[in-house]
Every structure is written in C-alpha cells, then in structure tokens.
Amino acid sequence: MEFWIIMIGFLCIGESCSLAGTWWSKKKKEENTEEKKNKL
C-alpha cells in the first residue's frame, strides 16, 4: 500500500513540476523583456 502512495506522490510531483516549469519559463521571459525595456 505504501508503494502506491509513493508512486502517486511522485506522479503528482512530476506533473506539478512540469506545469511549474512551463509557467516559470513564461515568467522568466516576461521578466527578461521588462529588464530590456528598463535598460533602454
């Protein structure tokens, strides 16, 4: 039973990490464009 809890936990963490990764890359791109505007 514990094995399944760990497996489901890893799956949830993996999905949340992939979602966070896409969100993070979008956020970083927005920050980079803002920084370029500020420099100009």
Buried (B, 14 or more C-beta within 10 A) or exposed (E): EEEEEEEEEEEEEEEEEEEEEEEEEEEEEEEEEEEEEEEE
